[in-house]
Amino acid sequence: MNIEALEVLLQDRAESVPLVMLTLTNNTGGGQPVSLENIRNVRAICREFSKPLYLDGCRFAENAWFIKERESGYQEKSIAEIVREIASLVDGMTMSAKKDGLGHIGGWIALHDDEVARRCTENLILTEGFTTYGGLAGRDMEIISQGLKEVVKEEYLSQRIGQIQYFGKRLIEEGIPIIEPVGGHAVYIDAKQVLPHIPSLSYPAHSMAVELFLEGGIRACEIGTVMFGKCANGMEQPAPMELVRLAVPRRVYTKEHIDYAVSVIKRVCDKATSIRGLRIKRQPDILRHFTAEFEYHDDSMQMTM
């Protein structure tokens, strides 16, 4: 996290900020890790302004792996020890168990504050059920429990991160522009470079994601103006990036699957000049990147995303 920007924000608008959330790993930054040094610095500013610090910990184990690999003083630490140190620096953590929980569904919030935990538990009873089942089947709870034991094993993380590194290496060999260095869980294609003829307000990253699906059944995620575009003075403002995220499910794909994905991406890039931009036909008031409907600019062909 940008420490200076956080401090300025809290100085200017502390009363409107309920908490600070730090994402592990940095999804919009190419899956790059957050260092323990950065977490400590963020924590110090949060304490200065009496703001709780929470983690979006979907990739906490991958983040710990990168800390062990890259951050001075942690090479001899186990992944579990690094995870415990990270947890000791924050007030709470939210988690989608489908990521580093190695589960099929579900998630949780973990808290150090007993009073906040009590209030969350009361709300949970109204919305999901008792904490002992948390809206999940028992088998799913067991899968998460086992997944949390396995995800901190170095042999798992070495294979997991290695697969992403291989994916990125193959794309680079094919001359496809991606965010470097390759991080964890995904590779990110720079759609601005692939589709320079499509302006940001015609959603080049989303256009490329659509084309990948049509070309070879590759399902990708746009991280660009559809997701992060802002409205100012009644006009939409583009996001600073136009990325196509290709997240790799854990323990699913073989090397041959990755090679197939690379071949599809290469075919799409080779016909980049023929790819058309999109416009939004219908969108919800919030989180439009999940359920907005799009159509091509130059004909009546429509598609729902």
N, C-alpha and C positions, 0 to 999 in steps of 0.2 A: 504494500500500500504506500502511496505517496504521503510521507509523513508531514511534509510542509503543507500540502494542500489540506490534509485532515485538520491540522492545527488552525489554519485560516478559517476553514468551514466552521469549526466549533467556536472559534472566537466570534464569528459573525452571527451564527444561528444556533447556538447551543440549546436554546429553549425549545427548538422544533425538532431536535434529534433525540429519539428515545434510546437508541443504542447504536453501536458500531459493529458492522458485520464484515468479517474477513473470510474470503473464500479460499479453501485449499482443495486443489491447486487453483491457479489463476486461469479460469476458463477462457475469458476474453483475451488473455495475454498469451494464448497458445499452449495452455496446459503447463505453464511454468510454475515452479514451486515458490512458496513463501518461506523465507528463511526464519529461523528462530530469532535472529537478531531483529528482523523486521517486526515480528510478533511482539517482542519485548518493547520495542520503540512505540508501537501502536498502543500497547497496554499502558505505557507511561503517560501518553497523552490522554487516554481515556480516564485514567485516575486523576489527572490534573483537572479535568472538566466533569468529574463524577459521572461518567457514562459507562454503562456495562459494555464489555467486549464479548461478542459471540462469534463462533466459527460456523461457517457453512462447511461442514467437514466431509463432504461426499467422497473426496479423494485423500483422506487424511493419511492413509498408509503409503500411497504413492508419494505424497509430499514428504513423509518421513524418510522414504528411500532416497529421494533427491538430497535431503539434508545430510544423510549419512554419506552420500557420494561426493557432495560438493562443499559442504560448510565445514570450515576448519574446527577441529576439536571433537567431531562426532563420528569419526571413522571407526572407532573402537566401541561405539554404543550400539546396542541392539535396536531394531525397529521399535519394539515395544517400549524400551526406555525413552526413545525420542518422542513417541506418541504421548507417554505420560508427562514428559516435560512440557510439550505443547499444551496439553489439557490443564496443567497447573497454572498457566498464564492467563486463562480466560474464565469468564463467568458462566459460559454455557456453550452448547453446540447443537446445531440441528444437523440431521443426517438423512439422506435418502439411502435406504439399505440396498437399493439396486446397484449401487456403485461399489464402494469398498466394503460394504456389508456382505457382498457376494450373495445377496438374497434375490428373490424373484419380485418382491413387492414390499411396501412398507417403509417405515423410517421411525425416527424418534427425535426427541429433544432431551439433552442431558444438561443438568444444572448443578451448580455449586450452592445456590441460595435455596435453603429449605422452604422459605416462605413463597418464593416464586414457584417452586416445584409443587407446593400444596395448591396454589391457585391454578396451575396448569392441570393438575390431577382432577380438580373439581370440574374444570371445563371439559376435560377429556371424557368424563362420565356422561356429560350432556351430549357430546358429539360422536364419540367412538365406542365408549364402554370403559370398563375397569382397566387399570394399568396391567393387570395380569394377562389380558388378552389383546388390549390395544387395537381392536378392530381387525385383527389378523387371525387366521386359522393357526392352531397349535403347531402344525408342521412348518408353517412359515416362520414362526418364532424360533423353532429349533434350527432351521436353516440359517437364520441370521446369527444365532448364538455360535454355531459352528463356523460360519463364515468369518466372524470377527477373530476367531482363533487362527484361522488359516491365512487371513489377509496380511498379517504381520510377519509371516514366514519369508525369509529372504529368498528361498528358492522359488517361491511363487512370484514375488515382485520382480526378480531378475528376469524370469520368462516373460512376465507381463510387460514390463518396460522395454525389454528387448524386442518384442513383437512390434511395438509402436515405432521404435528406432528403425527397424527393418522397413516398415511401411514408408516412413519419411525418406529413408535412403533410396528406395526404389523410385519414389516420385521425383526426387532431386535428379536421379540418373536420367529420367525421362524429360527433364527440363521444365517440370511443372513448378511454378512458384509457390512455396509454402513458408509458413512462419518458422524461422530457425533461431536457436537450436530446437530440435524436436523435443517436446515435453512428454507428459504422461497422458494416457488414456485416449489421445486423439492426435490427428494431424489436421492442420488448418491451411486450406488453399487460399491464396490471395486472389479473389475474384476480380479485383480492380485491374490486376495485371493481365488476367486471362481474357477479360471482356471489357477492354477500354472503350469500346464503342457504345456501351450501355451506361448512361448516367446513373448516379447514385439513387436518384428519385424514381428510377425505373428498376431498381432492386437487382443489381447484377449478381450478388451472391445467391439470392433466392432463385433467380433465373437459372443459375448454374446447378443449384440443388435439384430443381425440377428436371433439368436435362439429364442429370445423372440417373435419376429414377427412370425416366423414359428410355434412356439408352441401355441400361443394364440392371435395373432393379436395385441400384445403390441408394439407400436412404440416408440423406445427410441433413445437417441443420445449418440454417443461415444465422450468422452473427454479423449483422450489419444494420442497414437502415430500417428494415422491417422490425427488427428487435429493438433497436436503440435510437431510431429517428425521433426527433423532438419537434414540437410545434411551437413556433414563435411568431407572434403577430398574425396568427391565422394561416401561416405558411409552414409546411413541413421542412425541417432542416435535416440534412443527411447525417448519418453517423460517420465518425472518423475512419472506420474500417469497413471492409466488405469481405468477410471471411466465410468460407464454407467449412464447417467442422465435420470431420469424419471420425466419429468416436468408434472405438473398437470394443465390442462386448467382450468381457473376460471369459476365458475358457470356452470359446465357441469356435473361432475361426482357425484354420490351418494356414500354413505358408501359401498353399495353392489358392485359398480364398483371398488372401492379401494380393497375390499376383493378379488374380482376376479383377479385383477392384482397381488396381493400378491400370490394367489394360482398358477398362471402361473409362476411367478418368482421362487417359491419354486420347481415346477416341473423341471424347467430348471436347477436349482442348484443341484437337486438330481441326474441328469444325466450328471453332469459337465464333468466327465472323457471321455464321448463320443463326446464332442463338439470339432470340428476341427478348426484349425487356418485358416486364409485367407492370400492371397497375392493379390497385386494390379495388375490387368490386364491392366488397362488404367487409366490415371489420367490427369487432367488439370494442367496448370502451376501454378495456384493459387487456393486457397480454395478447395483443393482436397476433403475435407470431405463432400462437398455438392454433387459432381457428379462423383467421382471416381467409376470405375467398379472393382469388386472383383471376385475371384474364390477360391474354396477350394484347399488346397495343394495336396490332395491325390487322386483326381479324376477329371473328366472333367466337373462336375456340376458347372455352372456359375450363378451368380446373379448380377444384376445391382442395386446399391444403390443410 
